[in-house]
Amino acid sequence: MSINCKGTLIELSTPRVMGILNLTPDSFYDGGNYKNEADVLTKTEQMLTEGATFIDVGAYSSRPDAQHISEEEELCRITPIIELLVKEFPNIILSIDTFRSKVAKETVNAGAAMINDISGGNLDEHMMKCVAELQVPYILMHMKGTPQSMKNENKYKNMLQEILFYFSEKIKTARNLGINDLILDPGFGFAKNIPQNFELMNQLELFKNLDHPFLVGISRKSFIYKSLQTTPQGALNGTTMLHTVSLMKGASILRVHDVKEAVECVKLYQQLKQ
């Protein structure tokens, strides 16, 4: 199983690590950390050196109750950084964390290689068609509502059944549009409370039945640190434990703040498989 990123085939039979680069001032863990080009370059170089295959760049905070910003502000934050990173690291594979088709198009034209959409096309009716035209890999996540409303959208009759049905419908749409490389993200923390997140983790292997690689994004999230009665800063050990569980249940990509620790999880998991 592989995906095509700007002409480079990335094999996903060995799980990959995606490092997070937040350009937002209000993200829950590292908001406002990268205020200038030097900080961005230092962090990116560190993640690449530690073994990240992808760098996921976001300029719109998707934490609960996040401030809404315009398309123009999102592009103003993100486009110069993409140009900087592509110039400094010519072989970098950049994923863009956005739900807006205009941002997707302009960032891919600036050098990005894939799109990571928290809304699965639900917040911009043009997004999936845009991705098909760009012919880049598409990470399609499950979420209900918006970042501003999602914490009140966690009512399900049968959560796993509803999420699997959501993905089966989205896969059909993507296939009809001509999206070739599709990666699924169950959306930990998005319209899901603490027990629901653990239910999702406990049944994560079900997503292998959809015959597409899936990504797990749980790094330092509240269902981990609240369960451990700590903070995002104190949640690395819990994150690492659940990354291991995710790999054993079939995850192809781990989206993380802490690349070194996640890469070590992958290495030890590969040793177990052998």
N, C-alpha and C positions, 0 to 999 in steps of 0.2 A: 504494500500500500504506500503510495508516494503522492506528493503534490508538486506542482510546477510553480516555482517562484522566480519570475523574470528569467525563464529559460534554464534554471537550475532545478533538477529533480531532487527533492528532499524525501528520503526514505523514512517512513514512520513505523517500520517494524521494530526499530529501536526507539523507545520513547524519547521525546525531545523536550527541551526546556525553553520557555519563552520568558525573557526578562521584562519587567514592567518599568516603563519610564513615564512617570506622570508629570505633565507640564501644568497641572492645575494647582491653584493656591489652597484648595480646600479638600483634597483627597484625605481619606480617613487615616492613612498611615504616614505617607511621605509628601503630603501636600506642601507646596512651597519650598521644597528642598533644593530644586534646581532653578536658581534665579538668573543664571547667566550661562553663556556658552561654555565657559571653562568647566562649570559644574556638570553640565550635560555631557560633555565629552569625557570627563573623568569617570562618571558613572557608567556610561555606555561602554567605554574601554574595559572597565572592570568586569561588567557582565559578559562581554564577549570573551575576555581572557578566561573567565571562570567556566565557560562552556555553553553559554546561551546560543541556541541556533537562531532564534528570532528575538527581536526587540519590539515590544508592543508599546507604541507611543499614543498617549491620550491627552487631549486638551479640554475635555468636558468631563467633569467629575460625575460619576454615576453612583456615588454613595447615597443612602437614603436622605431625603430632604436637601439634596445638593442644589446649589444655586443654578438657575437656568441662564445660559448665555446664548448669544446670537451666533449664527453661522459665521458672520464676519469676525467676531471675536475668536471663535474656535480656529478659523483659518489663520488669523493673525498670530495666534499662539504657536500653531503647529507647523505651518509651511516653512518658515525660516529654519526650524530645527531639522526638518527632513533634509532640506538642501545642505545644511551643515554636516549632518551625519553621513549622507551619501558621498559628500566630498571627502570627508576625513576617513571613512571606512567604505571604500568602493564596493566591497563584497557583502556589505551588511544586508540582512533580510529584515525589512521593516514591516511590521503589522500596524495598521492604524485603527485605533479604538474609536469608532464613530458610528452614529446611526443615521448620518445625513449623506445623501447621495452626492451632493455638491462637494462636500469635504472629501468623500471617497475619491471622486474623479480628480480633483485638483491635487490631492496628495499622491495618488498613483502616478499622475503626470510629473510630479516632482521627484519621483524615485522610489516610492513605497511599493511593496510587493504583494500585500494581502490586506484584506479588510476584516475587522473584528467588530461585529454589530451586535450590541447587547439586546436589541429589540427584534432581531430576526426579520427585519423589514417592516415591522408593524408601525414604526414611528415615521417612516418615509416610504410612501407607496412606490417611489421610483428606485429605491435602493437595490433590490434584487436584479432588476433589469439593467441598472447601471453596472453592477458587478459582472453580469453576463457579458456586457459590451466590453468591459475592461479585461475580461478573461484572467482574473486573478483569483487565488483561493479565497474562500468566504467562510469565516467563522460565524456560525448562526447560533445565537443563544436563546434559551427560553426565559422569558420574563413576562409578567402581566403588568399592565399600567405603564407608568413612567418612573424614572428615578425619584420624582417628587411624590408619587402616590403609591409606589409598589409595596410599602410596608403594610398597607391596608388592603392588599390584593391577594392575601394568602389563604383564601377560602377555596377548598377543593372537595369534591365528593370522593375522588380517588386520584391523589396527586400523581403517582407514577403513571397510571393509565392516561391521564390527561396530558402529561408531558410527552409520552411516547406517541400519542395521537397527534399532538402539535407538530412533532418532528416528522412524522410520516407525511403530513400534509405539506409541510415546508419543503421536504425532500422532493416531493412530486412537483411542486412549483419550480424549484431550482432546476430540476432536470428538464422540465418543459422549456425553460428560458435558455438553457444551454450553459448553466454553471457547471463546470467540470470537476472542480476540487472543492468539496464541501466538508467542513469540520463542524461537529456539533458540540455545543456547550450547554450542559444541563442547567446552568445558572444558579449555582450555590449562592444563597443570600439574597437573591432577587425574587421578591414576592414569596419568600419561604421563611418560616420562623425556625427557631432552634431545633425542635423535634423533627420538623419537616426536612431540614438539612441533613440530619443524621439518618433519617429514613432514606433519603436520596443516596447518601453515601453507602448505606447498607445494601441497597439494591442496584448499585452503579453498573454491575456487570450486564444488566438488562439492555443497556445501550449498545452493546456489541451486536445485538440482534438487528440493528438498523443498518449494518454493513457500511458504516462510515466511521472514520477516526473521530474520537471525541477528546475534547479538552477539558481539563479540570482547573478551575480558578478558585482556590480556597485560601490563598495566602493571607495569613494573619486576620482572617475575617471574624466578625463578632460572634458567630456561633461557636468558634473555637475559644476565643479569649474570654467570653462570658461564661462558658462551661467550665473553664479553668480558673475563673475569678481573678483574671489578670487584665492586661491591657494589650492593644496591638503590639506594642514594643516587647511584651513578654510572651508572645504567642508563637515564637519560632519553633520551639520543641513540639508543640501540639500540631503545628502546620506540617512539620516534617513527618510526624507519625501518620497523619492522614494522607500525605503525599504517597507514602509507602502503600497504604491501603488502596489508594486510587490506582497505582501502577499494577498492583496485584489483581485488580478488577478490570484492567484493560485500557486504562487511559493512555492516549498516544502523545499528549502534550500537557505539561504542567506549566501554568502561567503563574509566575512567582516574583516576589520582591527579593528573595535571597537565592541567587543562582547557584552559588557554590554548594550549598546544602542540598538543593534539589538535584543537581548533577550527581552528587554522591549517592543519593537515593536511587537514581537510575542505574548507576554503576553496580551497586550492591544487588539491586533487583535483577540485573542481567546475569550476575554471578549465580544467583539462586536458580534462574531459568536453566542455566547450563548444567 
